């Protein structure tokens, strides 16, 4: 293979890798122009994209060959990044220019340059994740992003510029100037997937109510101390004034448009991540650490079913019944674009109701004023849920007993194919205690698109035939993502006094797993 490494406008190495020849001046250009287009393509495809732009400036002939050369830019693109699977026409040259600029920004040591480019970086990272190979091990995009976000300056500039870090961040973490940029940063944090839970080292201290049983010195130390990010995220998650009709009591903006409020999703992720990590520590390793791999599972179709551990053999009659049920369900599963049927893991956290009520109603807080952080420990419940598709309806259909959900929605900016509304039913079982009345229930719900194209999940928990809890969530990473759904649970009658809190669920297998198959490995209660 011939190669070219551009040294300057008039000095080029050309030849075989094992026997390079340095050619200067006009001779260098002449040597290149004397080659066939096929050889030029092979040579230039090996050039770094940043150097290719410089090479195009050396002479008019090379400029004419390189600029607008779709095949060349496509070849360079697929050598470095995952090839998009969509059939839409691609502007390979523009995409290479954008991604070259992205990599330069991620490699830059200039903090202000990074901050000024937040919107552009967010757009490009979103695109890299949307086009990432569904098999993590075969992806080129994911290792690239993971490598760049080992750099804490990239984490500070791009993942910590939401409103949450106004009080929770360190001196290198400040909220962006506009709401649009703050939302973009919060979304990047959610796609990154590893909750950033720092203790601020600038003057952001919270006053704690004194404990008179402590010594005066201990009491003073506790009253003024820095608090980590999760305490500020918790105050957002449990602030009941954000649960309104226009937000659907979920992670949406308060304008009725069903646009995702990524700062709410970010707060949910931080709170749940803290509690899950604490649960892992207290379970002596019986509950594996999750949400610890950056960007993994944050792409459409990135979910991969895990094998089921075989349980005790069934009665032959039971096997026949299950086979018939499954056979009938396969027809619906084949039409389900969301991949609902299977076994999922769910986590729910909640404050003691006395603490929740006191936090929200003991003192009046202005609408635009942020509430104090919450350093109170929560309860955590891990729940296994098994879901089965029951009905598929056209786009815009409402939930059972409700009007069409698209009523009044603006779909003018929607791009792509409108997907159907999928209804499902199933059951949930607590991994903590079989008698837990708030975890063991029937469940029903729907999956649908929002006008933005996000994937919205709605669930209802049913106890003794009566619906009690409802949840609204967004699938982070898009349709069939491995990361799963983040959102809020609340009273199905929308009680303004609560309770309410954060929840998440993610798929573990396509199979409707037998409860007996993992009974020996279920984690115990640690909360």
C-alpha positions in Angstrom: 0.0 0.0 0.0 1.3 3.5 -0.9 1.1 6.1 1.8 1.4 9.9 2.0 2.2 11.9 5.1 1.9 15.6 4.5 4.8 17.6 6.0 4.1 21.0 4.6 2.8 22.6 1.5 5.8 21.4 -0.6 7.3 18.4 1.2 5.6 15.0 1.0 6.6 11.4 1.8 5.4 9.1 -0.9 6.0 5.4 -1.5 5.6 2.1 0.3 5.5 2.0 4.1 8.7 0.0 4.3 10.5 2.2 1.8 9.3 5.8 2.0 10.9 8.4 -0.2 10.9 12.1 0.7 10.0 14.3 -2.2 10.2 18.1 -2.0 8.6 21.0 -3.8 7.1 20.6 -7.2 8.4 17.1 -7.5 6.2 16.0 -4.7 3.0 17.4 -6.3 4.0 16.0 -9.7 4.6 12.6 -8.3 1.1 12.5 -6.8 -0.7 13.9 -9.8 1.0 11.3 -12.0 -0.8 8.5 -10.1 -4.2 7.1 -11.1 -7.3 8.1 -9.2 -7.6 4.6 -7.7 -4.1 4.9 -6.2 -4.7 8.4 -5.0 -7.9 7.1 -3.3 -5.9 4.4 -1.5 -3.2 6.9 -0.4 -5.5 9.6 0.8 -7.8 7.2 2.7 -4.8 6.6 5.0 -4.3 10.3 5.7 -5.5 11.8 8.9 -8.7 13.8 8.2 -7.2 17.0 9.7 -4.1 16.6 7.4 -6.4 15.9 4.4 -7.8 19.5 4.6 -4.2 20.9 4.5 -3.3 18.6 1.6 -6.3 20.0 -0.4 -4.7 23.4 -0.1 -1.4 22.5 -1.7 -2.6 22.9 -5.3 -5.7 23.3 -7.4 -5.6 19.8 -8.8 -5.5 18.1 -5.4 -8.1 20.5 -4.2 -10.4 19.5 -7.1 -9.8 15.8 -6.4 -10.3 15.9 -2.6 -13.2 18.5 -2.2 -16.5 16.9 -2.9 -15.1 13.4 -3.2 -17.9 11.4 -1.6 -16.3 8.0 -2.0 -13.0 9.2 -0.4 -14.7 10.9 2.6 -17.0 7.9 3.1 -14.0 5.5 3.1 -12.2 7.7 5.6 -15.4 7.9 7.8 -16.0 4.1 7.9 -12.4 3.5 8.8 -12.7 5.7 11.9 -16.3 5.5 12.9 -19.3 3.2 12.8 -21.1 3.5 9.5 -24.7 4.8 9.9 -27.3 2.0 9.2 -30.0 4.4 7.9 -30.6 4.6 4.2 -30.7 8.4 4.1 -28.2 10.2 1.9 -25.1 11.1 3.9 -22.9 14.2 3.5 -19.7 12.4 4.3 -17.4 15.4 3.8 -19.4 17.6 6.2 -19.6 14.8 8.7 -15.9 14.2 8.6 -15.3 17.9 9.1 -17.6 18.0 12.1 -16.1 15.0 13.7 -12.6 16.2 13.1 -13.6 19.4 14.8 -15.2 17.4 17.7 -12.0 15.4 18.3 -9.9 18.6 18.3 -12.3 20.1 20.9 -12.2 17.0 23.1 -8.4 17.0 22.9 -8.1 20.7 23.6 -6.7 22.0 26.9 -8.5 25.3 26.6 -11.4 25.2 29.1 -13.1 28.3 27.7 -13.0 26.9 24.2 -14.7 23.7 25.4 -17.4 25.7 27.3 -18.1 27.8 24.2 -18.6 24.7 22.1 -21.0 22.8 24.4 -23.9 22.9 21.9 -21.8 21.7 19.0 -20.2 18.9 21.1 -23.5 17.7 22.4 -25.0 17.5 18.9 -22.0 15.5 17.6 -21.9 13.1 20.5 -25.6 12.5 20.2 -25.1 11.6 16.6 -22.1 9.3 17.3 -24.3 7.4 19.8 -27.3 7.3 17.5 -25.2 5.7 14.8 -23.0 3.5 17.1 -22.9 -0.2 16.2 -25.5 -2.1 18.2 -22.8 -4.6 19.3 -20.6 -2.7 21.8 -17.6 -4.9 21.2 -17.7 -4.1 17.4 -18.3 -0.3 17.8 -15.7 2.3 16.9 -17.7 5.2 18.2 -18.0 4.1 21.8 -14.3 3.5 22.5 -13.5 6.9 21.0 -15.9 8.6 23.4 -14.9 6.6 26.4 -11.3 7.4 25.8 -11.9 11.2 25.5 -14.1 11.2 28.7 -11.3 9.8 30.8 -10.3 13.5 30.7 -11.9 15.3 33.7 -11.8 18.6 31.8 -14.3 17.1 29.3 -16.4 15.8 32.1 -16.5 19.2 33.8 -17.1 21.2 30.6 -19.7 19.0 28.9 -21.4 16.9 31.5 -21.5 19.3 34.5 -23.0 22.4 32.9 -26.6 21.8 34.0 -28.5 23.7 36.7 -27.7 20.9 39.2 -24.0 22.0 39.3 -24.9 25.6 40.1 -24.8 24.5 43.8 -23.4 21.0 43.6 -20.4 21.5 41.4 -16.8 22.4 42.1 -15.0 25.5 40.8 -14.6 23.8 37.4 -18.2 22.9 37.1 -20.6 25.8 36.3 -24.0 25.9 34.7 -24.2 27.0 31.1 -25.7 30.4 30.2 -28.8 29.3 28.4 -31.5 26.7 29.3 -31.0 25.0 26.0 -27.3 24.4 26.8 -28.1 23.3 30.3 -30.5 20.8 28.9 -27.9 19.6 26.4 -25.4 19.0 29.2 -27.9 17.2 31.3 -28.7 14.9 28.4 -25.0 14.2 27.8 -24.7 13.3 31.5 -27.6 10.8 31.2 -26.0 9.3 28.0 -22.7 9.1 29.8 -24.6 7.0 32.3 -22.2 7.1 35.2 -23.6 9.5 37.8 -21.2 12.3 38.7 -21.5 12.6 42.5 -18.9 15.1 43.7 -18.5 17.0 46.9 -18.1 20.7 46.0 -15.0 22.4 47.2 -16.2 25.9 46.6 -18.4 27.7 49.2 -21.7 25.7 48.7 -22.6 24.6 52.2 -25.9 23.6 53.6 -27.3 24.3 57.0 -28.3 21.2 59.0 -30.8 21.2 61.9 -28.8 20.8 65.1 -28.8 17.6 67.1 -28.9 18.6 70.7 -27.6 15.1 71.8 -24.2 16.0 70.2 -21.4 18.0 71.7 -21.3 21.7 70.8 -18.3 21.2 68.6 -19.7 18.3 66.7 -23.0 20.1 66.3 -21.3 23.1 64.8 -19.3 21.0 62.3 -22.5 19.3 61.1 -24.5 22.5 60.7 -22.1 23.8 58.0 -20.6 21.2 55.8 -20.3 20.6 52.0 -22.8 18.2 50.6 -22.3 15.9 47.5 -24.3 16.2 44.3 -26.9 13.6 45.1 -28.3 15.7 48.0 -29.1 18.5 45.5 -30.5 16.1 43.0 -32.7 14.6 45.7 -34.2 18.0 46.4 -35.2 18.2 42.8 -36.6 14.7 42.5 -38.7 15.0 45.7 -39.9 18.6 45.1 -43.6 18.0 44.5 -44.2 21.3 42.8 -42.6 19.9 39.7 -45.3 17.2 39.5 -48.0 18.9 37.5 -50.6 18.2 34.8 -48.4 19.8 32.1 -45.4 17.6 33.1 -47.6 14.5 33.1 -46.1 14.1 36.6 -43.0 12.8 34.8 -39.7 14.0 33.4 -41.2 16.5 31.0 -41.1 20.2 30.7 -44.0 22.2 32.3 -45.6 23.3 29.0 -47.6 20.3 27.9 -45.5 19.6 24.9 -44.0 16.3 26.2 -40.5 17.6 25.6 -38.1 15.8 27.8 -36.7 17.8 30.7 -33.2 16.3 30.8 -32.4 18.1 34.0 -35.1 16.1 35.7 -33.8 12.8 34.2 -30.3 13.7 35.3 -31.5 14.2 38.9 -33.3 10.9 38.9 -30.1 9.1 37.6 -27.9 10.7 40.2 -30.3 9.8 43.1 -30.8 6.2 41.9 -27.1 5.8 41.1 -26.2 6.8 44.7 -28.7 4.4 46.2 -27.8 1.5 43.9 -24.0 2.0 44.7 -24.8 2.0 48.4 -26.9 -1.1 48.0 -24.0 -2.8 46.2 -21.6 -1.9 49.0 -24.0 -3.2 51.7 -24.8 -6.4 49.9 -21.2 -7.7 50.0 -21.1 -8.1 46.3 -24.3 -10.1 45.9 -25.8 -7.2 43.9 -23.5 -6.2 41.0 -22.5 -2.7 40.4 -24.5 -1.1 37.5 -24.3 2.2 35.7 -20.5 2.1 35.9 -19.6 1.9 32.2 -19.6 5.2 30.3 -21.8 5.4 27.2 -22.5 1.6 27.1 -26.2 0.9 26.4 -26.9 4.6 25.4 -27.5 3.8 21.8 -30.7 2.7 19.9 -31.0 -1.1 19.7 -28.0 -1.6 22.0 -29.9 -4.0 24.3 -28.7 -7.6 24.2 -30.7 -10.3 25.9 -28.8 -12.2 28.7 -29.0 -16.0 28.9 -31.4 -17.4 31.5 -30.1 -19.7 34.2 -32.1 -22.9 34.0 -34.4 -23.6 36.9 -36.1 -26.8 38.1 -38.0 -28.7 35.4 -41.7 -27.9 34.9 -44.6 -30.2 34.9 -45.3 -31.4 31.3 -48.8 -30.0 31.5 -47.4 -26.6 32.5 -44.9 -26.7 29.7 -47.7 -27.3 27.2 -49.7 -24.4 28.5 -46.7 -22.0 28.5 -45.9 -23.1 24.9 -49.4 -22.3 23.7 -49.4 -18.9 25.5 -46.0 -18.0 24.0 -47.1 -19.1 20.5 -50.1 -16.8 20.6 -47.9 -13.9 21.9 -45.3 -14.3 19.2 -47.5 -12.7 16.6 -47.8 -9.5 18.7 -44.1 -9.6 19.6 -43.2 -9.6 16.0 -45.1 -6.3 15.5 -43.6 -4.7 18.6 -40.9 -2.2 17.7 -40.0 -1.5 21.3 -39.0 -5.0 22.5 -41.4 -5.1 25.5 -41.9 -8.8 26.2 -39.4 -10.2 28.6 -38.0 -9.9 32.1 -37.0 -6.5 33.5 -35.3 -5.2 36.6 -36.7 -2.2 38.4 -35.5 0.1 41.2 -37.7 2.4 43.2 -36.6 4.8 45.9 -38.8 6.8 48.3 -38.5 9.1 51.3 -40.3 8.4 54.5 -43.6 10.2 54.0 -43.1 12.4 57.1 -39.8 13.6 55.6 -41.4 14.1 52.2 -44.2 16.2 53.6 -42.0 18.3 55.9 -39.6 19.0 53.0 -42.4 20.2 50.7 -44.9 21.9 53.1 -43.2 23.0 56.3 -41.9 26.3 54.8 -43.0 28.4 51.9 -40.6 28.6 49.0 -41.0 31.0 46.1 -41.6 29.4 42.7 -38.2 30.4 41.3 -36.3 29.5 44.4 -34.5 26.2 44.7 -35.1 24.1 47.8 -32.4 23.1 50.2 -30.6 19.8 49.6 -31.9 16.6 51.2 -29.3 14.6 53.1 -31.9 12.1 54.5 -31.5 8.5 53.6 -34.1 6.8 51.4 -35.6 3.4 51.2 -34.8 1.3 48.1 -36.7 -1.5 46.5 -35.5 -3.8 43.7 -38.2 -5.4 41.8 -38.3 -8.0 39.0 -41.0 -7.4 36.5 -42.2 -9.7 33.7 -44.0 -8.0 30.8 -46.0 -9.3 27.8 -47.4 -7.4 24.9 -51.2 -7.5 24.9 -52.3 -5.1 22.2 -50.8 -2.9 19.4 -52.7 0.2 18.3 -52.0 2.9 15.7 -49.9 6.0 16.6 -51.7 8.5 18.7 -54.0 6.0 20.6 -54.5 6.8 24.3 -54.1 4.6 27.4 -57.0 2.3 28.4 -60.0 4.4 29.3 -58.3 7.7 28.2 -58.6 10.0 25.2 -56.2 9.9 22.4 -52.8 11.0 23.7 -51.9 13.1 20.7 -54.7 15.6 21.4 -53.2 19.0 21.1 -49.7 17.8 20.5 -47.5 19.5 17.8 -46.0 16.9 15.6 -44.8 19.3 12.9 -41.2 18.9 13.8 -41.3 15.1 14.1 -38.8 13.2 11.8 -38.9 9.6 10.9 -41.5 6.9 11.1 -44.5 7.1 13.5 -44.4 4.0 15.5 -47.5 2.3 17.0 -48.6 2.4 20.6 -47.9 -0.9 22.4 -49.9 -2.0 25.4 -48.5 -4.6 27.9 -49.4 -6.4 31.1 -47.4 -8.4 33.5 -46.5 -8.8 37.2 -43.8 -7.5 39.6 -42.1 -9.3 42.5 -39.9 -7.8 45.2 -36.4 -9.1 45.5 -36.4 -8.0 49.2 -39.3 -9.8 50.8 -42.2 -11.8 49.4 -44.6 -10.0 51.6 -43.8 -6.5 50.5 -47.2 -5.0 49.7 -45.9 -2.1 47.6 -43.6 -4.2 45.3 -45.6 -7.3 44.5 -48.4 -6.4 42.1 -49.8 -6.7 38.6 -48.7 -4.2 36.1 -50.0 -2.7 32.9 -48.8 0.1 30.7 -48.0 1.5 27.2 -45.0 2.5 25.2 -45.2 5.3 22.6 -43.2 8.0 20.9 -43.3 11.7 21.9 -43.4 14.5 19.4 -39.6 14.7 19.8 -39.2 11.1 18.9 -38.2 10.0 22.4 -39.6 6.7 23.7 -42.1 7.3 26.6 -43.1 4.5 29.0 -46.2 4.7 31.2 -46.9 2.0 33.8 -49.6 1.3 36.4 -49.2 -0.9 39.4 -52.3 -2.8 40.3 -53.0 -4.2 43.8 -56.0 -6.5 44.3 -57.5 -5.3 41.1 -57.2 -1.6 41.8 -54.6 0.7 40.2 -52.5 2.5 42.9 -49.2 3.8 41.5 -48.3 5.2 38.1 -45.0 6.0 36.5 -43.8 8.1 33.5 -40.3 7.6 32.1 -38.1 8.1 29.1 -35.9 5.4 27.5 -32.4 6.9 27.7 -30.5 6.2 24.4 -33.6 5.7 22.3 -35.6 2.7 21.2 -34.5 -0.7 22.5 -31.5 0.8 24.3 -29.7 -1.2 26.9 -29.6 1.6 29.4 -33.4 1.4 30.0 -36.0 3.8 31.3 -35.6 6.7 33.9 -38.5 8.6 35.3 -40.9 9.2 38.2 -43.5 7.2 40.1 -46.5 8.8 41.8 -50.0 8.3 43.0 -52.2 7.4 40.1 -54.8 9.9 41.2 -52.2 12.7 41.0 -52.3 13.5 44.8 -50.5 16.9 45.1 -49.3 15.8 48.6 -47.5 12.8 47.3 -46.0 10.4 47.6 -43.7 10.4 44.6 -40.1 9.6 43.8 -37.6 8.3 41.2 -37.7 4.9 39.4 -35.8 3.1 36.6 -36.1 -0.2 34.9 -34.0 -2.0 32.3 -34.4 -5.2 30.4 -32.3 -8.3 31.4 -33.7 -11.0 29.1 -36.2 -11.5 26.3 -37.5 -14.6 28.1 -40.3 -14.6 30.6 -37.9 -15.8 33.3 -39.1 -18.4 35.7 -39.0 -17.0 39.2 -37.3 -20.2 40.4 -34.4 -19.9 37.9 -32.6 -17.2 39.9 -34.1 -17.7 43.4 -30.7 -18.6 44.8 -29.0 -15.4 43.6 -31.6 -12.8 44.6 -30.1 -10.0 46.7 -31.3 -9.4 50.2 -32.7 -6.2 51.6 -30.1 -3.6 52.4 -31.5 -0.1 52.8 
